[in-house]
């Protein structure tokens, strides 16, 4: 008997190891992980669905709704087909119908399209400037007989005064159309970073009971060491400060901005538990999803706890780290992992 179909959403805190969820899912029969660790950002990116929610449902007015709908549509178009933008290419990762579905969604949220315009549309850009210059030249050549159309950044003006029920119904339908297009219509599918820990309070408004979020946490000492002494030294851009005092201040604020999500389908897992309590933790994931553990047909072929263990207790590797990690332990004690034993190993074992 096949497992019930699920939407699987790995989420984490920038370097906390959320890819462990995708790796585990790739070992399970009937789960589509073809997108790998590609991050689906259209909900939470600037001018994404969540920004649209806030603009249309909090302090909305005519001009605000116009900006909201046009900014959303512009950003979705860029995600759809803008070349060389790594979070985009939705024409490939989701499908060619992404853009028609998006336009249909915007239309559903629009109450009125008007020829009226406002100051936001008159904010001159390079294209508009050239058009204004051209119009000015034609007016001079025709002795002001040429009457050009008003040059605007975009048109028409869109007005929307949707109710919360209307917005969430339209948005949920929009999201499921896109996820079905991307593979969920056929089988359980992983959508990496479709939600972030900071937007989980919105979860129930957008998803049915077939969606599950797995938030992966990791000991901040190892997060700090990975950022400063491995990724940064390899020339990679790192998301955290490399000064330990700034790191602790930033990390605490990062975690403090979360709003609680009271939903049993939001599952928090410690990265270290996937290693030091592997069987118990994996059993818990299968139980949460309502899946048969027998469908775990290729265990430890993509996520091998015996290998990943070397990405834990990194703070013990060198005397160089001692003072910084002691400071982290002092400032962020509630986020530390209680390791069952001490592990020491060389840098060459880290990957």
N, C-alpha and C positions, 0 to 999 in steps of 0.2 A: 504493500500500500504506500502510495507516494505521500511525502510530507505535505502538510498544508502550505499553500503558497504565501510567502512573506516578502515584504519590503524590508531590507536590512540596511540600516544607516549607521556606519561607523563614525564616531566623532571623538575629538580629543582636544588637548591643550597645546598644540604646536610642539611636536617632538615628544609627545607622551606615549606613542606607540600604537595609535589606533589602527594602523595597517595590520595588526595582529588579527583583527576581526576578518578582514578581507582574506588574509592567508588561511585562516581556519575555514572560512566558507568555501574556499576553492577546493577543499578536501572532501566536501560533502556532495553526495549525489543529488543532482537536480537543482543546483544553485548556479546562477549566471554571475560570474565575476569578471567578464571579459573587459570591463572598463578599468579593472585594476584599481589603482589609487588615484585615478582621475577625479578631481574634486568638482562636484556639481554645486555651483554657487548661486544659481538663479533665484533662490529664495532669500538668502541673507546678504547678498552683495549690495553695495550702494546702488540705490534705485531698483532694487529687486522687489520681490513680492512683499516682503515684510516692510520695507520702506513705503510701498504703496498702501499697505494696510494702515500704517501710522498716519500717513498724509490724508487719506480719505476718511478715516474714522476718528481722528483726533484733531480738533481745530480746523476742520475743513471749511473752505469757502470756494467761490467760483474760480478765482484765479489759482488758488492752491490746487484744486483738482485738475486743472488744465496742465499745470507744470508736472504734477504727479504722473498723469497718464502718458504725457509725451516723454518724460524722462525715463519712465519704465520701458516704453516701447523702444526708445533709442538704445538703451542698454541691452535689451534682449536681442535687438538686431545685431549689435556688436558681438554678443555671445554666439549668435547664430553663424555669422560668416566673416568676422574680422580675422584676417590672416595674422599669424604669428602671435596671437594672444593665447597663452597656454591654457587659460581657464575656459576658452571658447570652443569653437568648432562643433557647436551643437548640431550642425547639419550632418555631422558624422556620428558624434557620441549619442545623440538622441534621435535624429532623423530629419529628413527633408521637410516633414510636415510640421516641424517645430514652429516655423514662422507663421504659416496660415493659422495654426491653433492659437498662437499668441495674439494675432490680430483679431481673431474671433473673441478672445477673452477681453481685450481692450474695448471692443465694440459693446460687449455685454455690460461692461461697467460704465459705459458712457450714456448719460441721459440725453444730452443735447450736443450737437455739433453746430458751432456758430461762426458767422463771418466776422463777428466782433473780434477785436484784438486788444491786447493790453501791453503794458510797458515791457514785460518780459520778452515778448515776441519782437520788440523793436530794438533790443540790445544788439548792436551791429557786430557782425563777424566779418571775416575776410570775404566770403562769398557775397554777403549783402553789400559790403563796401564797393566791390567791383560793379555790382548791379546798379547801385546808386549813382556811381560815376557814369556808367553807360546811359542811364536815364537822364542824368543832368546834361550830357552832351547832346542827346536827341532833342531835349527841350530847347536847347540853345539853337540847334540847327533848324528846328521847325518853328522858331519864334514863339515858343510856349504853346503851340497847338497840340503837341504830343502830351497825352495825359496818362502817365504810367500807373500801373497798379501799385498799391502800397507794398513796399519791400519788407518782408517779415522773415524772422528766423525759421518759422514753420507756420503751417496752417492745416486745418481749421482749429479754432479754439474748442476744446472739449470740456464739458461740464458734467460733474458727477456728484450726486448726493445719495449714494447707496447706503442702505442700512447695514449694520453688522451681519445680520442673517444673509442678506443678499450678497455681500462681499465674500463671506466665508463659503457659501454654497458655490459661487462662481469659481472661487480660487481652488477649492478642493477638486472640482470637476476638471479644471485646467491642469492641476498637478497630476492627477491620475491619468489624464490623456497623454501627458508627456512621458510619465513613467511607463505606461503601457507601450508607448511607441518605442521606448528605449529597451524593451525586453520583458517587462513585468507582465505583459499580456500572456506570455507563454509559460513563465516559470519564476520561482523566487529569484530576486535580483538584488545585488549589492549596489548602493548608491553612496559612494564615499563622501563624507562631509556635507551631505544634503541639508543637514541641520548642524548647528554648533551648540555647545553647552549653554551658550548665552541666549539662545532663542527657544529653549525647550519648553518654556512656559506657554508657547504658542501651539505646541504639538497637537493637542486635541482638536483645535479649530481647523486643522488642515488634513488630518489623516484619520483613516478608519482603524479598526482593530487588527488589520493585517500588517501594520507598520510597527517596527521595533527599532529603537535607538540603543546603541551600545557605546557608552561614554567610557573611554579608557583613561585612567589616571596613572601617573608614574611618580615615583619618589623625586621631589624637586632637586635633590642633590645630584642625581644622575642626569636630570634635564639640564642643569647648569653645566655640569662637566661635559656633556655631549656638545652643547652649544659652544662653550668657550674653548675647549681643548681639542675638539675633533673637527666639528663642522667649520668653525671660523678659521681654524688653522689650515683647512683645506680650501679656503677661499670662498666658502659658501656663505650666502646671506643668512644670518641667524635672527630669530624673532624675539630674542630676549637680550636685555643688557648683560654685558660681560663683567661689569663691576658687581661684586657680590651684594653690596648694600642696595644698589639700585635694582638688582635682580629680585631681592626679597621684597622690596617695596612694591615693585611692579607685579610680581606674582601674587602677592596678597590682594592687591587691588583687582587684578584680573579675575581671581576667583570670587571676590566679594560682589562683583557686578551681576553675578548670576541670580536669576529669580528661580525659586524652587518650582519643580515640575512634579505635581502630584499625579503620577501616572505609572501604573505597573509595567507599561511597555517601554519605559525609559529605564535602562539597566546600566548601573555603574559597576565597572570591573577594574580592579587594579592590574596593571600590566604584569606586575610581579606574581600575582596569583595565577596567571596563565602559565607560569613557569614552576613556581614552588608548590602550587596546589593544582596541577594541571588537570588531572582526572576529575576532581571535584568541581572545578570551575567549568570545564567543558560540559560535564553532565548538567550543570545548572543552566548553561546556555541552551542546550537541547530541550531541557524541561520547560524553560521559559517560552521557547518557540513552539512547543508542542510537537517536536520532531522525534523520530526514532533514531537512537544512537547507532543503530545498525547501518544507517545511511552515511555514516562517517567512513567512507570506503577507502580513503587514502590518508589515514592519520599520520601526522608529523612529517609529511612530504613537503609541505610549504611552510608551516610553522613548526619548528623543532625546538621544544623547550630546552633540550640539552645543548643546543647551539646558542639560543637566545639568552641563556643564563649569563653569558659573558657580556651582555649589555645591561646587566644589573650590578649593583654594588661597585660601580665604576669609581665612586668617591674613595674607595679603599685602595686604589691602584698605586697612588703616589703620595709621598710626603708633601709634595707641592700642593696638593688639594686640601690638606688637613684643616688649615685655618679657615678657609672659605666654607668648607662643608660643615664645620663646627658652628659657624655663624648661621648657616641656613638651618641647621638643626635647632638652634636656639630661637630663631625668628619664625620658623614655619613648622613647629612640632606636630601640628594636627595633620599635616600632609605627608609625613614620613611613613615609610613602610617598615613594619616589624619583621625583619628578615629572620628566618628560623635558624640560620647559621651564617658565619662569616665566610665570604668567598674572596679569595685572592687569585689574581691571574694577570697575565701580561697584556700590554696594549695590542699586541699582534692578534689577540683573540677577539677584539672588538670589531664589529662590522656595522 
